[in-house]
């Protein structure tokens, strides 16, 4: 049985703020975004936000690090 993964309400907004402030996306946040992207109940605004963040990573504007929390 695969455990159900649910994102904490407001987590996407918090991730976006953290990335905006630091320019860094943690591996933990990546897993949270992956869970969010796979969630069929994600609202359209959050889905667009996740897509923008993925594009920023692809374009090299945001760095992905293995740390558990971003460094300020």
mmCIF file of the N, C-alpha and C atoms, coordinates in Angstrom:
data_MODEL
# 
_entry.id   MODEL 
# 
loop_
_atom_site.group_PDB 
_atom_site.id 
_atom_site.type_symbol 
_atom_site.label_atom_id 
_atom_site.label_alt_id 
_atom_site.label_comp_id 
_atom_site.label_asym_id 
_atom_site.label_entity_id 
_atom_site.label_seq_id 
_atom_site.pdbx_PDB_ins_code 
_atom_site.Cartn_x 
_atom_site.Cartn_y 
_atom_site.Cartn_z 
_atom_site.occupancy 
_atom_site.B_iso_or_equiv 
_atom_site.pdbx_formal_charge 
_atom_site.auth_seq_id 
_atom_site.auth_comp_id 
_atom_site.auth_asym_id 
_atom_site.auth_atom_id 
_atom_site.pdbx_PDB_model_num 
ATOM 1   N N  . UNK A 1 1  ? 0.845  -1.173 0.000   1.00 0.00 ? 1  UNK A N  1 
ATOM 2   C CA . UNK A 1 1  ? 0.000  0.000  0.000   1.00 0.00 ? 1  UNK A CA 1 
ATOM 3   C C  . UNK A 1 1  ? 0.897  1.245  0.000   1.00 0.00 ? 1  UNK A C  1 
ATOM 4   N N  . UNK A 1 2  ? 0.611  2.178  -0.873  1.00 0.00 ? 2  UNK A N  1 
ATOM 5   C CA . UNK A 1 2  ? 1.371  3.421  -0.981  1.00 0.00 ? 2  UNK A CA 1 
ATOM 6   C C  . UNK A 1 2  ? 0.733  4.467  -0.074  1.00 0.00 ? 2  UNK A C  1 
ATOM 7   N N  . UNK A 1 3  ? 1.533  5.076  0.805   1.00 0.00 ? 3  UNK A N  1 
ATOM 8   C CA . UNK A 1 3  ? 0.952  6.097  1.694   1.00 0.00 ? 3  UNK A CA 1 
ATOM 9   C C  . UNK A 1 3  ? 0.493  7.317  0.902   1.00 0.00 ? 3  UNK A C  1 
ATOM 10  N N  . UNK A 1 4  ? -0.606 7.890  1.339   1.00 0.00 ? 4  UNK A N  1 
ATOM 11  C CA . UNK A 1 4  ? -1.132 9.086  0.689   1.00 0.00 ? 4  UNK A CA 1 
ATOM 12  C C  . UNK A 1 4  ? -0.332 10.297 1.151   1.00 0.00 ? 4  UNK A C  1 
ATOM 13  N N  . UNK A 1 5  ? 0.122  11.093 0.193   1.00 0.00 ? 5  UNK A N  1 
ATOM 14  C CA . UNK A 1 5  ? 0.905  12.281 0.500   1.00 0.00 ? 5  UNK A CA 1 
ATOM 15  C C  . UNK A 1 5  ? 0.016  13.498 0.328   1.00 0.00 ? 5  UNK A C  1 
ATOM 16  N N  . UNK A 1 6  ? -0.058 14.319 1.359   1.00 0.00 ? 6  UNK A N  1 
ATOM 17  C CA . UNK A 1 6  ? -0.846 15.540 1.275   1.00 0.00 ? 6  UNK A CA 1 
ATOM 18  C C  . UNK A 1 6  ? 0.030  16.716 1.656   1.00 0.00 ? 6  UNK A C  1 
ATOM 19  N N  . UNK A 1 7  ? -0.060 17.763 0.871   1.00 0.00 ? 7  UNK A N  1 
ATOM 20  C CA . UNK A 1 7  ? 0.710  18.969 1.114   1.00 0.00 ? 7  UNK A CA 1 
ATOM 21  C C  . UNK A 1 7  ? 0.009  19.798 2.189   1.00 0.00 ? 7  UNK A C  1 
ATOM 22  N N  . UNK A 1 8  ? 0.790  20.392 3.056   1.00 0.00 ? 8  UNK A N  1 
ATOM 23  C CA . UNK A 1 8  ? 0.241  21.257 4.103   1.00 0.00 ? 8  UNK A CA 1 
ATOM 24  C C  . UNK A 1 8  ? -0.362 22.493 3.425   1.00 0.00 ? 8  UNK A C  1 
ATOM 25  N N  . UNK A 1 9  ? -1.566 22.913 3.810   1.00 0.00 ? 9  UNK A N  1 
ATOM 26  C CA . UNK A 1 9  ? -2.155 24.110 3.202   1.00 0.00 ? 9  UNK A CA 1 
ATOM 27  C C  . UNK A 1 9  ? -1.223 25.319 3.331   1.00 0.00 ? 9  UNK A C  1 
ATOM 28  N N  . UNK A 1 10 ? -1.025 26.023 2.231   1.00 0.00 ? 10 UNK A N  1 
ATOM 29  C CA . UNK A 1 10 ? -0.158 27.193 2.228   1.00 0.00 ? 10 UNK A CA 1 
ATOM 30  C C  . UNK A 1 10 ? 1.304  26.870 1.969   1.00 0.00 ? 10 UNK A C  1 
ATOM 31  N N  . UNK A 1 11 ? 1.634  25.578 1.835   1.00 0.00 ? 11 UNK A N  1 
ATOM 32  C CA . UNK A 1 11 ? 3.030  25.179 1.665   1.00 0.00 ? 11 UNK A CA 1 
ATOM 33  C C  . UNK A 1 11 ? 3.619  25.709 0.357   1.00 0.00 ? 11 UNK A C  1 
ATOM 34  N N  . UNK A 1 12 ? 2.847  25.724 -0.699  1.00 0.00 ? 12 UNK A N  1 
ATOM 35  C CA . UNK A 1 12 ? 3.368  26.207 -1.979  1.00 0.00 ? 12 UNK A CA 1 
ATOM 36  C C  . UNK A 1 12 ? 3.745  27.674 -1.871  1.00 0.00 ? 12 UNK A C  1 
ATOM 37  N N  . UNK A 1 13 ? 2.891  28.460 -1.239  1.00 0.00 ? 13 UNK A N  1 
ATOM 38  C CA . UNK A 1 13 ? 3.206  29.876 -1.048  1.00 0.00 ? 13 UNK A CA 1 
ATOM 39  C C  . UNK A 1 13 ? 4.479  30.060 -0.231  1.00 0.00 ? 13 UNK A C  1 
ATOM 40  N N  . UNK A 1 14 ? 4.631  29.258 0.805   1.00 0.00 ? 14 UNK A N  1 
ATOM 41  C CA . UNK A 1 14 ? 5.825  29.348 1.641   1.00 0.00 ? 14 UNK A CA 1 
ATOM 42  C C  . UNK A 1 14 ? 7.075  28.964 0.864   1.00 0.00 ? 14 UNK A C  1 
ATOM 43  N N  . UNK A 1 15 ? 6.976  27.945 0.038   1.00 0.00 ? 15 UNK A N  1 
ATOM 44  C CA . UNK A 1 15 ? 8.113  27.534 -0.789  1.00 0.00 ? 15 UNK A CA 1 
ATOM 45  C C  . UNK A 1 15 ? 8.480  28.643 -1.759  1.00 0.00 ? 15 UNK A C  1 
ATOM 46  N N  . UNK A 1 16 ? 7.483  29.241 -2.390  1.00 0.00 ? 16 UNK A N  1 
ATOM 47  C CA . UNK A 1 16 ? 7.746  30.323 -3.343  1.00 0.00 ? 16 UNK A CA 1 
ATOM 48  C C  . UNK A 1 16 ? 8.423  31.513 -2.674  1.00 0.00 ? 16 UNK A C  1 
ATOM 49  N N  . UNK A 1 17 ? 7.975  31.879 -1.485  1.00 0.00 ? 17 UNK A N  1 
ATOM 50  C CA . UNK A 1 17 ? 8.584  32.996 -0.761  1.00 0.00 ? 17 UNK A CA 1 
ATOM 51  C C  . UNK A 1 17 ? 10.033 32.668 -0.412  1.00 0.00 ? 17 UNK A C  1 
ATOM 52  N N  . UNK A 1 18 ? 10.269 31.461 0.056   1.00 0.00 ? 18 UNK A N  1 
ATOM 53  C CA . UNK A 1 18 ? 11.619 31.043 0.407   1.00 0.00 ? 18 UNK A CA 1 
ATOM 54  C C  . UNK A 1 18 ? 12.545 31.085 -0.804  1.00 0.00 ? 18 UNK A C  1 
ATOM 55  N N  . UNK A 1 19 ? 12.063 30.580 -1.937  1.00 0.00 ? 19 UNK A N  1 
ATOM 56  C CA . UNK A 1 19 ? 12.872 30.581 -3.158  1.00 0.00 ? 19 UNK A CA 1 
ATOM 57  C C  . UNK A 1 19 ? 13.123 32.003 -3.630  1.00 0.00 ? 19 UNK A C  1 
ATOM 58  N N  . UNK A 1 20 ? 12.126 32.857 -3.528  1.00 0.00 ? 20 UNK A N  1 
ATOM 59  C CA . UNK A 1 20 ? 12.310 34.252 -3.932  1.00 0.00 ? 20 UNK A CA 1 
ATOM 60  C C  . UNK A 1 20 ? 13.378 34.934 -3.076  1.00 0.00 ? 20 UNK A C  1 
ATOM 61  N N  . UNK A 1 21 ? 13.367 34.642 -1.788  1.00 0.00 ? 21 UNK A N  1 
ATOM 62  C CA . UNK A 1 21 ? 14.314 35.278 -0.870  1.00 0.00 ? 21 UNK A CA 1 
ATOM 63  C C  . UNK A 1 21 ? 15.729 34.725 -0.994  1.00 0.00 ? 21 UNK A C  1 
ATOM 64  N N  . UNK A 1 22 ? 15.857 33.417 -1.287  1.00 0.00 ? 22 UNK A N  1 
ATOM 65  C CA . UNK A 1 22 ? 17.168 32.768 -1.265  1.00 0.00 ? 22 UNK A CA 1 
ATOM 66  C C  . UNK A 1 22 ? 17.709 32.375 -2.633  1.00 0.00 ? 22 UNK A C  1 
ATOM 67  N N  . UNK A 1 23 ? 16.819 32.188 -3.612  1.00 0.00 ? 23 UNK A N  1 
ATOM 68  C CA . UNK A 1 23 ? 17.251 31.697 -4.924  1.00 0.00 ? 23 UNK A CA 1 
ATOM 69  C C  . UNK A 1 23 ? 17.589 30.219 -4.897  1.00 0.00 ? 23 UNK A C  1 
ATOM 70  N N  . UNK A 1 24 ? 17.167 29.553 -3.821  1.00 0.00 ? 24 UNK A N  1 
ATOM 71  C CA . UNK A 1 24 ? 17.509 28.142 -3.609  1.00 0.00 ? 24 UNK A CA 1 
ATOM 72  C C  . UNK A 1 24 ? 16.241 27.340 -3.323  1.00 0.00 ? 24 UNK A C  1 
ATOM 73  N N  . UNK A 1 25 ? 16.176 26.168 -3.920  1.00 0.00 ? 25 UNK A N  1 
ATOM 74  C CA . UNK A 1 25 ? 15.084 25.236 -3.674  1.00 0.00 ? 25 UNK A CA 1 
ATOM 75  C C  . UNK A 1 25 ? 15.696 24.001 -3.029  1.00 0.00 ? 25 UNK A C  1 
ATOM 76  N N  . UNK A 1 26 ? 15.224 23.640 -1.844  1.00 0.00 ? 26 UNK A N  1 
ATOM 77  C CA . UNK A 1 26 ? 15.788 22.474 -1.162  1.00 0.00 ? 26 UNK A CA 1 
ATOM 78  C C  . UNK A 1 26 ? 15.209 21.197 -1.750  1.00 0.00 ? 26 UNK A C  1 
ATOM 79  N N  . UNK A 1 27 ? 15.928 20.115 -1.546  1.00 0.00 ? 27 UNK A N  1 
ATOM 80  C CA . UNK A 1 27 ? 15.463 18.807 -2.028  1.00 0.00 ? 27 UNK A CA 1 
ATOM 81  C C  . UNK A 1 27 ? 14.134 18.465 -1.356  1.00 0.00 ? 27 UNK A C  1 
ATOM 82  N N  . UNK A 1 28 ? 13.992 18.826 -0.090  1.00 0.00 ? 28 UNK A N  1 
ATOM 83  C CA . UNK A 1 28 ? 12.736 18.583 0.627   1.00 0.00 ? 28 UNK A CA 1 
ATOM 84  C C  . UNK A 1 28 ? 11.582 19.317 -0.042  1.00 0.00 ? 28 UNK A C  1 
ATOM 85  N N  . UNK A 1 29 ? 11.812 20.573 -0.420  1.00 0.00 ? 29 UNK A N  1 
ATOM 86  C CA . UNK A 1 29 ? 10.781 21.340 -1.117  1.00 0.00 ? 29 UNK A CA 1 
ATOM 87  C C  . UNK A 1 29 ? 10.457 20.725 -2.476  1.00 0.00 ? 29 UNK A C  1 
ATOM 88  N N  . UNK A 1 30 ? 11.478 20.176 -3.130  1.00 0.00 ? 30 UNK A N  1 
ATOM 89  C CA . UNK A 1 30 ? 11.242 19.497 -4.419  1.00 0.00 ? 30 UNK A CA 1 
ATOM 90  C C  . UNK A 1 30 ? 10.252 18.352 -4.252  1.00 0.00 ? 30 UNK A C  1 
ATOM 91  N N  . UNK A 1 31 ? 10.428 17.576 -3.186  1.00 0.00 ? 31 UNK A N  1 
ATOM 92  C CA . UNK A 1 31 ? 9.505  16.472 -2.938  1.00 0.00 ? 31 UNK A CA 1 
ATOM 93  C C  . UNK A 1 31 ? 8.102  16.983 -2.633  1.00 0.00 ? 31 UNK A C  1 
ATOM 94  N N  . UNK A 1 32 ? 8.026  18.084 -1.906  1.00 0.00 ? 32 UNK A N  1 
ATOM 95  C CA . UNK A 1 32 ? 6.721  18.680 -1.639  1.00 0.00 ? 32 UNK A CA 1 
ATOM 96  C C  . UNK A 1 32 ? 6.043  19.154 -2.908  1.00 0.00 ? 32 UNK A C  1 
ATOM 97  N N  . UNK A 1 33 ? 6.825  19.763 -3.800  1.00 0.00 ? 33 UNK A N  1 
ATOM 98  C CA . UNK A 1 33 ? 6.265  20.226 -5.078  1.00 0.00 ? 33 UNK A CA 1 
ATOM 99  C C  . UNK A 1 33 ? 5.862  19.053 -5.961  1.00 0.00 ? 33 UNK A C  1 
ATOM 100 N N  . UNK A 1 34 ? 6.645  17.978 -5.910  1.00 0.00 ? 34 UNK A N  1 
ATOM 101 C CA . UNK A 1 34 ? 6.292  16.797 -6.694  1.00 0.00 ? 34 UNK A CA 1 
ATOM 102 C C  . UNK A 1 34 ? 4.960  16.227 -6.199  1.00 0.00 ? 34 UNK A C  1 
ATOM 103 N N  . UNK A 1 35 ? 4.797  16.155 -4.889  1.00 0.00 ? 35 UNK A N  1 
ATOM 104 C CA . UNK A 1 35 ? 3.536  15.673 -4.326  1.00 0.00 ? 35 UNK A CA 1 
ATOM 105 C C  . UNK A 1 35 ? 2.395  16.587 -4.745  1.00 0.00 ? 35 UNK A C  1 
ATOM 106 N N  . UNK A 1 36 ? 2.647  17.897 -4.729  1.00 0.00 ? 36 UNK A N  1 
ATOM 107 C CA . UNK A 1 36 ? 1.610  18.860 -5.120  1.00 0.00 ? 36 UNK A CA 1 
ATOM 108 C C  . UNK A 1 36 ? 1.250  18.710 -6.587  1.00 0.00 ? 36 UNK A C  1 
ATOM 109 N N  . UNK A 1 37 ? 2.250  18.515 -7.427  1.00 0.00 ? 37 UNK A N  1 
ATOM 110 C CA . UNK A 1 37 ? 1.991  18.393 -8.864  1.00 0.00 ? 37 UNK A CA 1 
ATOM 111 C C  . UNK A 1 37 ? 1.173  17.149 -9.173  1.00 0.00 ? 37 UNK A C  1 
ATOM 112 N N  . UNK A 1 38 ? 1.333  16.126 -8.369  1.00 0.00 ? 38 UNK A N  1 
ATOM 113 C CA . UNK A 1 38 ? 0.595  14.883 -8.582  1.00 0.00 ? 38 UNK A CA 1 
ATOM 114 C C  . UNK A 1 38 ? -0.780 14.892 -7.933  1.00 0.00 ? 38 UNK A C  1 
ATOM 115 N N  . UNK A 1 39 ? -1.079 15.939 -7.184  1.00 0.00 ? 39 UNK A N  1 
ATOM 116 C CA . UNK A 1 39 ? -2.350 16.050 -6.468  1.00 0.00 ? 39 UNK A CA 1 
ATOM 117 C C  . UNK A 1 39 ? -3.416 16.612 -7.398  1.00 0.00 ? 39 UNK A C  1 
ATOM 118 N N  . UNK A 1 40 ? -4.435 15.833 -7.666  1.00 0.00 ? 40 UNK A N  1 
ATOM 119 C CA . UNK A 1 40 ? -5.504 16.265 -8.570  1.00 0.00 ? 40 UNK A CA 1 
ATOM 120 C C  . UNK A 1 40 ? -6.351 17.394 -7.994  1.00 0.00 ? 40 UNK A C  1 
ATOM 121 N N  . UNK A 1 41 ? -6.269 17.615 -6.689  1.00 0.00 ? 41 UNK A N  1 
ATOM 122 C CA . UNK A 1 41 ? -7.107 18.640 -6.075  1.00 0.00 ? 41 UNK A CA 1 
ATOM 123 C C  . UNK A 1 41 ? -6.414 20.004 -6.012  1.00 0.00 ? 41 UNK A C  1 
ATOM 124 N N  . UNK A 1 42 ? -5.216 20.117 -6.580  1.00 0.00 ? 42 UNK A N  1 
ATOM 125 C CA . UNK A 1 42 ? -4.470 21.378 -6.567  1.00 0.00 ? 42 UNK A CA 1 
ATOM 126 C C  . UNK A 1 42 ? -5.221 22.426 -7.384  1.00 0.00 ? 42 UNK A C  1 
ATOM 127 N N  . UNK A 1 43 ? -5.385 23.637 -6.813  1.00 0.00 ? 43 UNK A N  1 
ATOM 128 C CA . UNK A 1 43 ? -6.117 24.662 -7.556  1.00 0.00 ? 43 UNK A CA 1 
ATOM 129 C C  . UNK A 1 43 ? -5.229 25.220 -8.683  1.00 0.00 ? 43 UNK A C  1 
ATOM 130 N N  . UNK A 1 44 ? -5.840 25.897 -9.612  1.00 0.00 ? 44 UNK A N  1 
ATOM 131 C CA . UNK A 1 44 ? -5.145 26.359 -10.818 1.00 0.00 ? 44 UNK A CA 1 
ATOM 132 C C  . UNK A 1 44 ? -4.024 27.349 -10.501 1.00 0.00 ? 44 UNK A C  1 
ATOM 133 N N  . UNK A 1 45 ? -4.237 28.252 -9.560  1.00 0.00 ? 45 UNK A N  1 
ATOM 134 C CA . UNK A 1 45 ? -3.189 29.212 -9.192  1.00 0.00 ? 45 UNK A CA 1 
ATOM 135 C C  . UNK A 1 45 ? -1.951 28.509 -8.652  1.00 0.00 ? 45 UNK A C  1 
ATOM 136 N N  . UNK A 1 46 ? -2.165 27.535 -7.772  1.00 0.00 ? 46 UNK A N  1 
ATOM 137 C CA . UNK A 1 46 ? -1.033 26.790 -7.220  1.00 0.00 ? 46 UNK A CA 1 
ATOM 138 C C  . UNK A 1 46 ? -0.340 25.968 -8.305  1.00 0.00 ? 46 UNK A C  1 
ATOM 139 N N  . UNK A 1 47 ? -1.112 25.382 -9.199  1.00 0.00 ? 47 UNK A N  1 
ATOM 140 C CA . UNK A 1 47 ? -0.528 24.598 -10.291 1.00 0.00 ? 47 UNK A CA 1 
ATOM 141 C C  . UNK A 1 47 ? 0.356  25.492 -11.168 1.00 0.00 ? 47 UNK A C  1 
ATOM 142 N N  . UNK A 1 48 ? -0.111 26.703 -11.474 1.00 0.00 ? 48 UNK A N  1 
ATOM 143 C CA . UNK A 1 48 ? 0.702  27.642 -12.265 1.00 0.00 ? 48 UNK A CA 1 
ATOM 144 C C  . UNK A 1 48 ? 1.973  28.039 -11.515 1.00 0.00 ? 48 UNK A C  1 
ATOM 145 N N  . UNK A 1 49 ? 1.846  28.230 -10.212 1.00 0.00 ? 49 UNK A N  1 
ATOM 146 C CA . UNK A 1 49 ? 3.013  28.589 -9.404  1.00 0.00 ? 49 UNK A CA 1 
ATOM 147 C C  . UNK A 1 49 ? 4.062  27.480 -9.428  1.00 0.00 ? 49 UNK A C  1 
ATOM 148 N N  . UNK A 1 50 ? 3.615  26.240 -9.290  1.00 0.00 ? 50 UNK A N  1 
ATOM 149 C CA . UNK A 1 50 ? 4.537  25.102 -9.357  1.00 0.00 ? 50 UNK A CA 1 
ATOM 150 C C  . UNK A 1 50 ? 5.206  25.057 -10.732 1.00 0.00 ? 50 UNK A C  1 
ATOM 151 N N  . UNK A 1 51 ? 4.437  25.261 -11.784 1.00 0.00 ? 51 UNK A N  1 
ATOM 152 C CA . UNK A 1 51 ? 4.995  25.241 -13.135 1.00 0.00 ? 51 UNK A CA 1 
ATOM 153 C C  . UNK A 1 51 ? 6.025  26.353 -13.340 1.00 0.00 ? 51 UNK A C  1 
ATOM 154 N N  . UNK A 1 52 ? 5.749  27.550 -12.810 1.00 0.00 ? 52 UNK A N  1 
ATOM 155 C CA . UNK A 1 52 ? 6.720  28.652 -12.915 1.00 0.00 ? 52 UNK A CA 1 
ATOM 156 C C  . UNK A 1 52 ? 8.023  28.318 -12.203 1.00 0.00 ? 52 UNK A C  1 
ATOM 157 N N  . UNK A 1 53 ? 7.892  27.711 -11.044 1.00 0.00 ? 53 UNK A N  1 
ATOM 158 C CA . UNK A 1 53 ? 9.079  27.346 -10.280 1.00 0.00 ? 53 UNK A CA 1 
ATOM 159 C C  . UNK A 1 53 ? 9.895  26.277 -11.009 1.00 0.00 ? 53 UNK A C  1 
ATOM 160 N N  . UNK A 1 54 ? 9.238  25.314 -11.594 1.00 0.00 ? 54 UNK A N  1 
ATOM 161 C CA . UNK A 1 54 ? 9.939  24.286 -12.369 1.00 0.00 ? 54 UNK A CA 1 
ATOM 162 C C  . UNK A 1 54 ? 10.674 24.918 -13.549 1.00 0.00 ? 54 UNK A C  1 
ATOM 163 N N  . UNK A 1 55 ? 10.031 25.858 -14.226 1.00 0.00 ? 55 UNK A N  1 
ATOM 164 C CA . UNK A 1 55 ? 10.703 26.555 -15.342 1.00 0.00 ? 55 UNK A CA 1 
ATOM 165 C C  . UNK A 1 55 ? 11.924 27.328 -14.855 1.00 0.00 ? 55 UNK A C  1 
ATOM 166 N N  . UNK A 1 56 ? 11.812 27.974 -13.710 1.00 0.00 ? 56 UNK A N  1 
ATOM 167 C CA . UNK A 1 56 ? 12.938 28.733 -13.160 1.00 0.00 ? 56 UNK A CA 1 
ATOM 168 C C  . UNK A 1 56 ? 14.121 27.811 -12.851 1.00 0.00 ? 56 UNK A C  1 
ATOM 169 N N  . UNK A 1 57 ? 13.829 26.613 -12.358 1.00 0.00 ? 57 UNK A N  1 
ATOM 170 C CA . UNK A 1 57 ? 14.902 25.646 -12.094 1.00 0.00 ? 57 UNK A CA 1 
ATOM 171 C C  . UNK A 1 57 ? 15.535 25.217 -13.409 1.00 0.00 ? 57 UNK A C  1 
ATOM 172 N N  . UNK A 1 58 ? 14.721 24.903 -14.385 1.00 0.00 ? 58 UNK A N  1 
ATOM 173 C CA . UNK A 1 58 ? 15.234 24.484 -15.696 1.00 0.00 ? 58 UNK A CA 1 
ATOM 174 C C  . UNK A 1 58 ? 16.092 25.562 -16.344 1.00 0.00 ? 58 UNK A C  1 
ATOM 175 N N  . UNK A 1 59 ? 15.713 26.807 -16.169 1.00 0.00 ? 59 UNK A N  1 
ATOM 176 C CA . UNK A 1 59 ? 16.441 27.919 -16.781 1.00 0.00 ? 59 UNK A CA 1 
ATOM 177 C C  . UNK A 1 59 ? 17.675 28.318 -15.975 1.00 0.00 ? 59 UNK A C  1 
ATOM 178 N N  . UNK A 1 60 ? 17.880 27.691 -14.838 1.00 0.00 ? 60 UNK A N  1 
ATOM 179 C CA . UNK A 1 60 ? 19.045 27.976 -14.018 1.00 0.00 ? 60 UNK A CA 1 
ATOM 180 C C  . UNK A 1 60 ? 18.898 29.200 -13.129 1.00 0.00 ? 60 UNK A C  1 
ATOM 181 N N  . UNK A 1 61 ? 17.697 29.729 -13.034 1.00 0.00 ? 61 UNK A N  1 
ATOM 182 C CA . UNK A 1 61 ? 17.453 30.895 -12.191 1.00 0.00 ? 61 UNK A CA 1 
ATOM 183 C C  . UNK A 1 61 ? 17.337 30.518 -10.718 1.00 0.00 ? 61 UNK A C  1 
ATOM 184 N N  . UNK A 1 62 ? 17.018 29.259 -10.462 1.00 0.00 ? 62 UNK A N  1 
ATOM 185 C CA . UNK A 1 62 ? 16.881 28.748 -9.109  1.00 0.00 ? 62 UNK A CA 1 
ATOM 186 C C  . UNK A 1 62 ? 17.778 27.521 -8.989  1.00 0.00 ? 62 UNK A C  1 
ATOM 187 N N  . UNK A 1 63 ? 18.545 27.468 -7.918  1.00 0.00 ? 63 UNK A N  1 
ATOM 188 C CA . UNK A 1 63 ? 19.463 26.363 -7.672  1.00 0.00 ? 63 UNK A CA 1 
ATOM 189 C C  . UNK A 1 63 ? 18.806 25.355 -6.731  1.00 0.00 ? 63 UNK A C  1 
ATOM 190 N N  . UNK A 1 64 ? 18.947 24.069 -7.036  1.00 0.00 ? 64 UNK A N  1 
ATOM 191 C CA . UNK A 1 64 ? 18.435 23.011 -6.160  1.00 0.00 ? 64 UNK A CA 1 
ATOM 192 C C  . UNK A 1 64 ? 19.598 22.500 -5.324  1.00 0.00 ? 64 UNK A C  1 
ATOM 193 N N  . UNK A 1 65 ? 19.383 22.449 -4.013  1.00 0.00 ? 65 UNK A N  1 
ATOM 194 C CA . UNK A 1 65 ? 20.423 21.982 -3.090  1.00 0.00 ? 65 UNK A CA 1 
ATOM 195 C C  . UNK A 1 65 ? 19.898 20.802 -2.272  1.00 0.00 ? 65 UNK A C  1 
ATOM 196 N N  . UNK A 1 66 ? 20.824 20.001 -1.760  1.00 0.00 ? 66 UNK A N  1 
ATOM 197 C CA . UNK A 1 66 ? 20.435 18.831 -0.981  1.00 0.00 ? 66 UNK A CA 1 
ATOM 198 C C  . UNK A 1 66 ? 20.169 19.140 0.485   1.00 0.00 ? 66 UNK A C  1 
ATOM 199 N N  . UNK A 1 67 ? 20.411 20.371 0.908   1.00 0.00 ? 67 UNK A N  1 
ATOM 200 C CA . UNK A 1 67 ? 20.152 20.748 2.288   1.00 0.00 ? 67 UNK A CA 1 
ATOM 201 C C  . UNK A 1 67 ? 18.679 20.580 2.628   1.00 0.00 ? 67 UNK A C  1 
ATOM 202 N N  . UNK A 1 68 ? 18.394 20.395 3.890   1.00 0.00 ? 68 UNK A N  1 
ATOM 203 C CA . UNK A 1 68 ? 17.005 20.276 4.321   1.00 0.00 ? 68 UNK A CA 1 
ATOM 204 C C  . UNK A 1 68 ? 16.318 21.615 4.449   1.00 0.00 ? 68 UNK A C  1 
ATOM 205 N N  . UNK A 1 69 ? 17.069 22.673 4.710   1.00 0.00 ? 69 UNK A N  1 
ATOM 206 C CA . UNK A 1 69 ? 16.463 23.990 4.824   1.00 0.00 ? 69 UNK A CA 1 
ATOM 207 C C  . UNK A 1 69 ? 17.373 25.016 4.144   1.00 0.00 ? 69 UNK A C  1 
ATOM 208 N N  . UNK A 1 70 ? 16.783 26.049 3.528   1.00 0.00 ? 70 UNK A N  1 
ATOM 209 C CA . UNK A 1 70 ? 17.583 27.044 2.816   1.00 0.00 ? 70 UNK A CA 1 
ATOM 210 C C  . UNK A 1 70 ? 18.418 27.888 3.782   1.00 0.00 ? 70 UNK A C  1 
ATOM 211 N N  . UNK A 1 71 ? 19.553 28.329 3.290   1.00 0.00 ? 71 UNK A N  1 
ATOM 212 C CA . UNK A 1 71 ? 20.392 29.222 4.092   1.00 0.00 ? 71 UNK A CA 1 
ATOM 213 C C  . UNK A 1 71 ? 20.100 30.646 3.691   1.00 0.00 ? 71 UNK A C  1 
ATOM 214 N N  . UNK A 1 72 ? 19.893 31.496 4.647   1.00 0.00 ? 72 UNK A N  1 
ATOM 215 C CA . UNK A 1 72 ? 19.557 32.894 4.366   1.00 0.00 ? 72 UNK A CA 1 
ATOM 216 C C  . UNK A 1 72 ? 20.784 33.692 4.039   1.00 0.00 ? 72 UNK A C  1 
# 
